[in-house]
Amino acid sequence: MKVGVVGMGAMGQGIAQVAAMADCEVVVFDAFAPMLEKAKAELTKSLDNLVYKSKLSEDRAKVINSRYHWCHSLNELYNCELIIEAVKEDLDTKKKLFGELSKIVSDQCILASNTSSLSITSLASSVLLPQRFIGIHFFNPAQILPLVEIIPAVQTEEQLTQSVLQIIKNFGKIPIQVKDTPGFVVNRIARPFYGEALRILEEGIADIYTIDWAMTELGQFKMGPFTLMDFIGHDINYHVTETIFKDFYYDPRYKPSFTQKRLVEAGYLGRKTGKGFYDYSKPIPVSKIEYNINLGKEIKNRIVVMLINEAAEALHLNIASRDDIEIAMTKGVNYPRGLLKWADEIGIEECVQRLDHLYNHYHEDRYRCSSILRKMSYEGKMFFK
Ligand SMILES: NC(=O)c1ccc[n+]([C@@H]2O[C@H](COP(=O)([O-])OP(=O)(O)OC[C@H]3O[C@@H](n4cnc5c(N)ncnc54)[C@H](O)[C@@H]3O)[C@@H](O)[C@H]2O)c1
């Protein structure tokens, strides 16, 4: 298969490598020539690394490297069967690009965007054949993370969605089908991991050290919320939250935090600037953790039940299937357990009580319990029985 990748930043490079390793010919383009040169060097280095780690033979690395076709004009993508766009996250830039691409490619070409937050339906409206347009959302780093969200636009023909699911399986990835709604499924369900942790911090219930400890030690998450936000970068993480908040017509469940906004304003963007919630010029002071099991459980239970509420609501609104929601959070963001199974383990009635307790305490819509949980609790049902 001949695959085009447009935009050779972090994501474009990852996607190009995934396609080349799946035996596709990969035509790559970036509007900025130096980025193309940089990507060439990075992709060679990435293959060398796999050879060094004995994950790839030298011969195979050479074959894979020969599958990249570096081009300096969009016109050279004319005979691609699938083109995945990974340029900067800006609606006008992407629409302009797709408008041009759709005049170059054949009627059989599938045009796809790797956008994290823009409407696929809106992007589809910029091409000549919107029925052949779709969202293919990889996670960073695309070479490593197995999950890919497949997001049909309102205009996408059903058969095309099925073909794309199969293509992504052939890439060795785990595709899930998701409705075209803000944040798709992973970024939407994950919001309370950050938002609720920030709220707990702002209320002075615990500090960042203790919240991160509670979520890793007691919750078994790979990283605590503050470590993870520092890792992602506050500019990116704040922007995603703000976009989702606006796109959900200012639903208070997704309200961004001033604390994080101030970090962005200060330029304390996290690891990449050496400072975020943590100061990376010094060792992290573990002595500041308050090893109080009751407090730790309270923090973990509160954040987990907010995540469960979000997953339940996504299922209720048919954003993705039950099984795909579980795959999304375990394969896309490495959660220790699927959230719906976790709800079953805690007990649906208990989840409802925890949410109602928060709601009764704060009287804020942010803590409203999803109607699916309440109905299941009345009926004594579980997600997996
Ligand atoms: N970085 C992530 O964690 C992540 C994860 C999933 C999805 N995404 C999405 O993937 C896309 C790319 O993200 P990124 O982090 O790789 O960005 P990036 O800024 O690292 O790279 C973007 C690249 O696009 C090129 N570019 C810009 N305008 C162009 C144009 N008109 N034509 C061709 N090339 C152009 C730039 O030169 C740059 O090389 C965005 O839509 C982003 O939302 C990012």
The ligand as an SDF file (V2000), in Angstrom:
LIG
                    3D

 44 48  0  0  0  0  0  0  0  0999 V2000
    2.2240   15.5790   19.9120 N   0  0  0  0  0  0  0  0  0  0  0  0
    1.2880   14.7910   20.4010 C   0  0  0  0  0  0  0  0  0  0  0  0
    1.3760   14.3040   21.5320 O   0  0  0  0  0  0  0  0  0  0  0  0
    0.1130   14.4330   19.5380 C   0  0  0  0  0  0  0  0  0  0  0  0
   -0.5950   13.2490   19.7990 C   0  0  0  0  0  0  0  0  0  0  0  0
   -1.6560   12.8990   18.9600 C   0  0  0  0  0  0  0  0  0  0  0  0
   -2.0140   13.7330   17.9130 C   0  0  0  0  0  0  0  0  0  0  0  0
   -1.3160   14.9020   17.7010 N   0  0  0  0  0  0  0  0  0  0  0  0
   -1.7180   15.7320   16.5610 C   0  0  0  0  0  0  0  0  0  0  0  0
   -0.8230   15.4740   15.4870 O   0  0  0  0  0  0  0  0  0  0  0  0
   -0.6370   16.6760   14.7280 C   0  0  0  0  0  0  0  0  0  0  0  0
    0.8310   17.0020   14.6560 C   0  0  0  0  0  0  0  0  0  0  0  0
    1.3450   17.1270   15.9640 O   0  0  0  0  0  0  0  0  0  0  0  0
    2.9230   17.1800   16.2410 P   0  0  0  0  0  0  0  0  0  0  0  0
    3.0700   17.1950   17.7130 O   0  0  0  0  0  0  0  0  0  0  0  0
    3.6140   16.1400   15.4460 O   0  0  0  0  0  0  0  0  0  0  0  0
    3.2800   18.6250   15.6640 O   0  0  0  0  0  0  0  0  0  0  0  0
    4.7020   19.2400   15.3190 P   0  0  0  0  0  0  0  0  0  0  0  0
    4.5670   20.6970   15.5390 O   0  0  0  0  0  0  0  0  0  0  0  0
    5.7850   18.4710   16.0000 O   0  0  0  0  0  0  0  0  0  0  0  0
    4.8540   18.9780   13.7410 O   0  0  0  0  0  0  0  0  0  0  0  0
    4.0460   19.5770   12.7770 C   0  0  0  0  0  0  0  0  0  0  0  0
    4.7950   19.5360   11.4440 C   0  0  0  0  0  0  0  0  0  0  0  0
    3.9200   19.9850   10.4310 O   0  0  0  0  0  0  0  0  0  0  0  0
    4.6550   20.7980    9.5330 C   0  0  0  0  0  0  0  0  0  0  0  0
    3.6970   21.6560    8.8610 N   0  0  0  0  0  0  0  0  0  0  0  0
    3.0350   22.7230    9.3550 C   0  0  0  0  0  0  0  0  0  0  0  0
    2.1890   23.2030    8.4270 N   0  0  0  0  0  0  0  0  0  0  0  0
    2.2950   22.4250    7.3410 C   0  0  0  0  0  0  0  0  0  0  0  0
    1.6640   22.3970    6.0690 C   0  0  0  0  0  0  0  0  0  0  0  0
    0.7390   23.2830    5.7390 N   0  0  0  0  0  0  0  0  0  0  0  0
    2.0020   21.4310    5.1960 N   0  0  0  0  0  0  0  0  0  0  0  0
    2.9400   20.5190    5.5230 C   0  0  0  0  0  0  0  0  0  0  0  0
    3.5890   20.5030    6.6950 N   0  0  0  0  0  0  0  0  0  0  0  0
    3.2680   21.4370    7.5970 C   0  0  0  0  0  0  0  0  0  0  0  0
    5.6800   21.5070   10.3980 C   0  0  0  0  0  0  0  0  0  0  0  0
    6.8030   21.9320    9.6430 O   0  0  0  0  0  0  0  0  0  0  0  0
    6.0370   20.4130   11.4110 C   0  0  0  0  0  0  0  0  0  0  0  0
    7.1270   19.6550   10.9620 O   0  0  0  0  0  0  0  0  0  0  0  0
   -1.5000   17.7430   15.3920 C   0  0  0  0  0  0  0  0  0  0  0  0
   -2.7350   17.7950   14.7640 O   0  0  0  0  0  0  0  0  0  0  0  0
   -1.6480   17.2240   16.8200 C   0  0  0  0  0  0  0  0  0  0  0  0
   -2.8140   17.6830   17.4490 O   0  0  0  0  0  0  0  0  0  0  0  0
   -0.2500   15.2480   18.4760 C   0  0  0  0  0  0  0  0  0  0  0  0
  1  2  1  0
  2  3  2  0
  2  4  1  0
  4  5  1  0
  4 44  2  0
  5  6  2  0
  6  7  1  0
  7  8  2  0
  8  9  1  0
  8 44  1  0
  9 10  1  0
  9 42  1  0
 10 11  1  0
 11 12  1  0
 11 40  1  0
 12 13  1  0
 13 14  1  0
 14 15  2  0
 14 16  1  0
 14 17  1  0
 17 18  1  0
 18 19  2  0
 18 20  1  0
 18 21  1  0
 21 22  1  0
 22 23  1  0
 23 24  1  0
 23 38  1  0
 24 25  1  0
 25 26  1  0
 25 36  1  0
 26 27  1  0
 26 35  1  0
 27 28  2  0
 28 29  1  0
 29 30  1  0
 29 35  2  0
 30 31  1  0
 30 32  2  0
 32 33  1  0
 33 34  2  0
 34 35  1  0
 36 37  1  0
 36 38  1  0
 38 39  1  0
 40 41  1  0
 40 42  1  0
 42 43  1  0
M  CHG  2   8   1  16  -1
M  END
$$$$
